[in-house]
Amino acid sequence: MSKWDKLLARVCSLSRDLRFEELSKILESYGYEITTPKGGGSHYTFRKSGCQPITIPKHEPIKRVYVELVRQVVESEADNDKNAG
């Protein structure tokens, strides 16, 4: 199993030890663009055309609710790949 597959498996299992950088990497790989906070805030927004924006605070550890949002994206993208192929 590749590192990428392991990372996706950790997200899908709602692992509690995920870092902001890992969630960011996943979202960016699916075409989301990151918007940095203005004025020194800690909440980063990820946007993709046709999708709801996702805002994740850069805190450690990442709360489960934010991991759940990324899991929904992963599962949605997997469904899209199945339907396309």
Secondary structure, DSSP 8 states (H G I E B T S, - for coil): --HHHHHHHHHHTT-TT--HHHHHHHHHHTT-EEE--GGG-SEEEEE-TTS--EEEE--SS--HHHHHHHHHHHHHHHHHHHHH-
